[in-house]
Amino acid sequence: MCDLKQSRYEQAHMKTTLSLWSIFKAPFWLFVVSLAGIMLALFVDSTWDWLATLLVSSAVAIPVFFYLRAKFS
């Protein structure tokens, strides 16, 4: 018997093919942003330190934000 309606569990666990880019897109951009912050902190001084701090801290803040959003929604 074939049901046309699938449960949410079945839909969530259907086999899908993911490309490497779709898997590593977010970690790649987090790496690029935090690396830019580290390089900015090393090579530029004074007023640009706040931007370097924001860029480096985004590597921690963004995953924490999405974790908390998923946990409490």
Residue pairs with C-beta under 8 A, 6 or more apart in sequence:
30 58
30 59
30 62
30 63
31 59
33 55
33 58
33 59
34 55
34 56
34 58
34 59
36 55
37 51
37 52
37 53
37 54
37 55
37 56
37 57
37 58
38 52
38 55
38 56
40 48
40 51
40 52
40 55
41 49
41 52
41 53
41 56
44 52
